[in-house]
């Protein structure tokens, strides 16, 4: 329907909601590919923008699944869909799980927000 929804997440430097946040969108020139266009990590600072990492839309990871299904996804097994280098970076930041939230505009996913969390 034509309902509008707003989600507000309150955070503080001493207690961030997530240790890392990323924005993923359709790649401008590579069809069927998502690209990280923005991000911030509590331990690494600002993450690369439009020239950031990419993922195929048909991949089995929660970022691509949120894009395809328009349904939020969670995953506590980051090793299943990340490269060894990505896993090492995430673990070094204390990250162990992710929540992906699709942003839907006019019945189509426009971007996916990935929130990464710490814990054992």
N, C-alpha and C positions, 0 to 999 in steps of 0.2 A: 504494500500500500504506500501511501505518500507520507508515512510517519517519518519524523526526524528524531534521531536518537543522539545523545551526547554522553560520552564516558569521560569522567574526570578522575585522574589518578594523582593523588597527592604524594609528594616525595620530599625528602630532606637529605642534605649531604651526609648526615650521620646514619641515615636509614633509607638508602635508595630503594625504590620499588624493584628495580632490576639492576644487575651488574653491567648489563650491556643492552643496547637497543639499536635496532637496524630498521631501515625502510627499504623495501624491495619493490621494484616496478618492472614493467615490460621494458626490455631493451629497445632502444630507439631504432637500431639497425639490424639486430639479429632476431629474426622471427622465432617464436617458441622459446625464448630465453628471458629469464629474469635477471636483473642486475641490482646489486646493492647501491642505492643512490645516496644514502646518508647513514650515519651511525655514530654512536658514542659508547665507549667502554670506560668503566670506572678506573681500570688500571692502565689502559692504553690511550685514553683520550679520544679525540675525534678520529673516526674511521674514514677511509677513502670514500669519495662520493661516486659520481657517474662513471668513473673508470674502475669501480670496485669489482669484487668477484661476481661471477655469474652462475646460474643454475638453470638447467633445462626445465621448462614448465612441466614436462612429463616425469620428472624425477620423483622418487618415493619419499623425499624428505618433507617435514612439516611445512616448510615455506611454500614449496610447490603445491602441496596438497591443499593448503589454505587458499592458494590462488585458484586452483581448479574447482574446488568445491564451495567456496565462499563460506566455509565453516572453520571456526577456530580449531587449532590443533595443538597438542602438547606432546613432548617427547623427553624422556629421561635417559635415553640411550644415544647420546650425541655421536658416539663412535660409529653407529650404523650408517650414517650418511655424510660424514665429514671426512676430509682427507686427514692423514696423520698430522700434518702441519697445523691444520685448523684445530684438531683435537688438542694438540699440545698448547696452542695459544689460549683456547678456552679453559683448559685445566689450569694453566698458569694464572689465569684471572679468577680462579675459584668457581668457574661456571660448570654446572652439571645438568641443567635442563633448560628447555625453551618452551615458550607459549607464543604461537603465531596467531595474529588477529587480522583477518581480511577487512579491508576498508572498501565498502560497496557504495557505488554512486550510480544511480539510474540502472539498477539491476545488474551491474557488472563490477567485478573486482578491479579497483584502480591501483591498489597497492597493498602490501602485506607488512604489518609491523611485527617484528620479532623481538620478544623480550626474553632475555637470558637470565637465569637465576642461579645462585650458589646453593650449597648444601652438599650432603654426602650422597 
